[in-house]
Amino acid sequence: MGNILSESDTRANYIDPKLVDSQWEPIHIVREYYFTDGRKLLGNKRGKRLFIDYLLKYNNANLAIVEAKKLDDHPTKGLQQALEYAEKLDINFVYATNGVRIYEFDRRTGKGDYIDNFPTPKELYDRLFGKTNQLKEQLHNIHFLLTGNFGPRYYQEIAVNKTMESIADGQDRILLTLATGTGKTFIAFQIVHKLLQAKWNLDGNDRRPRILFLADRNVLADQAINTFNPYENDVIKIDGEEVRKRNGVVPTNAYIFFAIYQAIADREDIGGYYSKYPSDFFDLVIIDECHRGSANEEGSWRAILDHFSPAIHLGMTATPKRDDNVDTYQYFGKPIYEYSLKEGIQDGFLTPYKVKRVTTNIDEYIHTNDSRIIQGEVTKDRYEIKDYNKSITINQRTDLEARTILEHIGKMDKTIVFCANQDHALDLRDYINKHKTVSDPNYCVRVTSDEGKHGRELLEMFQDNDRDIPVILTSSKMLTTGVDARNVRNIVLTAPIGSMVEFKQIIGRGTRVFDGKDFFTIIDFVGATNLFYDTAWDGEAEEIEEGGTGGEPKPKEPKEPKVDDPREPYERKEKLIVELSNGRRLKVTDVDTRYIDENGRPLTAREFLEKLIGELPGIYTDVEQLRSIWANPDSRSDLLIKLADLGFDREQLNDLRNMIATPDCDIFDVLAHISFSSELMTRKQRVEFVKGDPQVFEVYKNLKAKEFLEFILKHYEKFGIEELRRDKLGDLVTLKLGTPKDAKNAFGNMDVLLGAYYKLQQQIYQVS
């Protein structure tokens, strides 16, 4: 009988009873636990979602994976994949079973063996966490506070639980590194919720903890306050307005305190508000985007952190360890959990992207007397990209940028343009508004700290996914971190970027997932995407050397990315402004489209081609099979869908054609050439062959019928295979013949017309 038992029969009749015998109740078991969304593919499709047969939980902690096999399979047949998933889910115990034998693997020791019965939930929990740690058990026991009908993503659950465990273990400096767009504020909220519910605090008294949430932008603090809405009665924001309301006394009557560090730090005229609090006032300080100077000895936040040194400090950052944020990692230590951009894209929680690197014939400027100096003086022989809009402005170049941006984005695609400074953001806004085709005055707006409240209102409108306008934001540094706008389709870089840290932040503005958004595009005028070629692009952060001898060189001080801080007005230096001579024609010389592979690494056109060649033979075996698939509109449509599932959509196929042939070629010829080294032909050549065969037209007695077929050929030659789709036939009839009745008169009946349409396509592709 064993032979015919399926895997689901084995689970129901053998594995489930064994779990029940070991006290695993339905509340502890999640069957077919899907934990990823599947990588986003083109055409609003997704790759495979990852799942495990059984997830075993106890006390809200994920304890074990059970990999089930059929009764007559070897019990450890699926063990390797289960171990990979366990590593991803940060689960220690893995069981593999065919219902008769049970194999247990402990990832901490790296060893496994057969066991007679599953351990009980309590036994497993105690093996993992020890019997003595009551605080851990208490913190695990508190459920997430969820609004709406969605649960936490697997990595959010891991980040929260690891933080709880670190606090329970007495760790006082904790770091979480999670890519932008993965919900760090949601994680912070669940951490705070659990600590408040548990009445955890550092002095062990019966009270709720006091928690300070530090951000470096008002817009980030306000976004976080919205997330903490369920606790709105326990929340207060520390700022000048609040302190003035209280006659100069800082607020103390809350549990969750929000502040931007500029508002509470020392300033020239007054001491910082933070020093008005006793140093042991807060139990926990959460530092959002903590790479932005919190740990730097001279950084703006360091004095605040030093003052509250008795508190636990939890840093949250989106950037793995790099030369320019090494001090953050020295201050907090190694992250207790990391979730990278690469993982986010592979799991389908973040949107993949492609890069368009734009070069122009004015990427450098050497002054000659043909050009007119409008302001300032020439101080260099040669000005490079990094000088533009900082020490030199050429308005015609800004105008070219504006026109190129509008050409390369969908008219209503939400777009953020990062500029060199606030003046450049104004200039670019004005040139975009000069060339735009949409009349709304707010189509393109500048959002920098100079706009103050009005700028924040425009930003909120941009973030609102139900509003079309504004479409384009120009900014300098204000939007580099944390601003959550899910439907951003384009990120435009028109100024060099100071560091890998800042680059990763900017890219994070586009990675958020939105329905119908298959990927986003980075349009790069300045070569900033060369930062992709970082040896550790989302790889493992290097270990921090502990101790060491006194003679070790001190790490070089990182360059802190400049923040648009409302208290520091943008300093306008006298710039050189040049108008080029009338004879100088500015143009884009190249747009190099780069696709990004599943590891977050950009592919050159050649690598992309090799990837494509590697995938294609699985879909068709020889040129004749490809020809017969392609010659029929229905099977061709299916093939194009399969190609899109592999990541090769219409736009990519067109890019491929332009790379190895010419836009005048048929995609069929491009695929046949790549796969089988066939000769390339143009659509014009194919049409001429068909026209040269009298048999094609002689079949039809009616002159209008012959003219209609010639009309289709002309359309195909001009516009390509789009004009040969089955659903295009109605439009073609309307364009050439008029009504369905006219078509019937020409061909006798509609079946003959459809047959002629399909037969014509066979003849187009018959030629080789």
Protein Blocks (a to p, Z undefined) as FASTA:
>chain_A
ZZmpcfklmmmmmmmmmmmmnopafklpcghiafbebiadehhiacdddddfbdcdeehi
afbdcddddfkbcfklmmmmmmmmmmmnopabdcddehlaccdddfknopacddfbdcdf
klmmmmmnopklmmlmmmmmpccddehjbdcdfklmmmmmmmmmmmmnopabdcddddeh
ilpmmmmmmmmmmmmmnopafkopacddddddddfbfklmmmmmmmmmmmmmmgccddfk
lmmmnnopacfbbfbdcddfklmmccfkbccfklmpcfklpmbdcdehklnoplgmklmk
lmmmmmmmmpccddddfbdcdfklmmmmmmnopafbdcdfklmmmnopaccddddddddf
klbccddfkbccfbdcdfbfbdcfklgoklpccfklmmmmmmmmmmmpcfklccddddfb
lmlmmmmmmmmmmmmmbfbfklpccddfklmmmmmmmmmmmmmmkbfbdfbdcdfklmmg
opacfkbcbdcdfbdcfbfklmmmmmmmmmpccehiabdcdddfkopmmmmmpfkgoiac
ddddeeiifklccdddddddddddfklccdddddddddddfklccddfbdcdddddfkop
acdfklmmmmmmmmmmmmpmbfklmmmmmmpmklmmmmmmmmmmnopafklmmmmmmmmm
cfkbcfklmmmmmmnopacddfklmmmmmmmmmklmmmpmblklmmmmmmmmmmmmmnom
mlmgfklmmmmmmmmnopaklmmmmnopamlmmmmmmmmmmmmmmpZZ
